[in-house]
Amino acid sequence: MSLIDPTSLPHLGERYPCSPGRLRHHLAAEGLLGFDALATAARALPRKHVVRRVHNASNGEAFRVLDSGAHLANAIAAGGAGSGWIMLSHIQQLPAYRALIERLLGEIAPVIGSAAEAVRDINGFVFISAPGTHTPFHFDAEYSILFQIAGDKVLAAYPPAPPFLDLARREAYHRTGENLLEWKHDYAARGEQHLLARGDALFLPYAAPHWIHAGYKPSISLSVTWQCRKSRAIADALSLNPLLRRVGLPAYDPVARPSAPRLRAAASRIGQRIGLV
């Protein structure tokens, strides 16, 4: 049986790669994504790739990592995070999960392959969330699809442009890896909200800011992320901006110039090799 409901692919095709697009899937029956299997995965992953954070953060500064004396696999095996948010990152390191992710991407390849270059830099993340978990406003410099496996969530997506995401924050991410964004109360009514129940999935465009709020039951979600040639070129071009400003040249802004910045990206890679960037 297909993992993706093929009748939902045309909608994704209409929205990809610039707008959030919904899908239906059959991953809820996948044994690898149950609590017992995820506990086994947590034990197999490097400890740094199994992280617990507070579940009721109201802003970025409060979304702190929680220390845990016991291995977080024990909490997962017991049925979830209790009063926290657990992330298993880079699960594609484990062969069974790598195969699952590749199968998922293979089923949507007719859609995403027609609108952009082949996917690369594939990563997988599993989020195990306590009831009511709030993931603060942030962005990810990649394309992603969030598959809801158990429980439900509301995800509010925003355009990757000011006032939600400005050039300074984009550049800072490529220096520091910090992706949390300032939240303003008037943003609340301006996001495109999606209720994701078991069997739902949502594609998010590259760098689209968003926040997530889990429902009243423990939640399991799988996020599959990737890059393409254009997104890698954007990242390289943004990394070059500080040097361009120092020599009096205009910086690259992906909102003002949405086409792939091939020449700037090539110059950035050369600068990185010789230590200028």
Buried (B, 14 or more C-beta within 10 A) or exposed (E): EEBBBEEBBEBBBEBBBEBBBBBBBEBBEBEBBBBEBBBBBBBBBEEEBBBBBBBEBEEBEEBEEBEBEEBBBEBBBEEBBEBBBBBBBBBBBBEBBBEBBBEBBEBBEEBBEEEBBEBEEBBBBBBBBBBBBBBBBBBBBBBBBBBBBBBBBBBBBBBBBEEBBBBEBBBBBBEEEEBBBEBEEEBEEEBBEBEBEBBBBBBBBBBBBBBBBBBEBBBBBBBBBBBBBBBBBBBBBBBBBEBBEEEEEEBBBBEEEEEBBEEBBBBBBEBEEEEEB
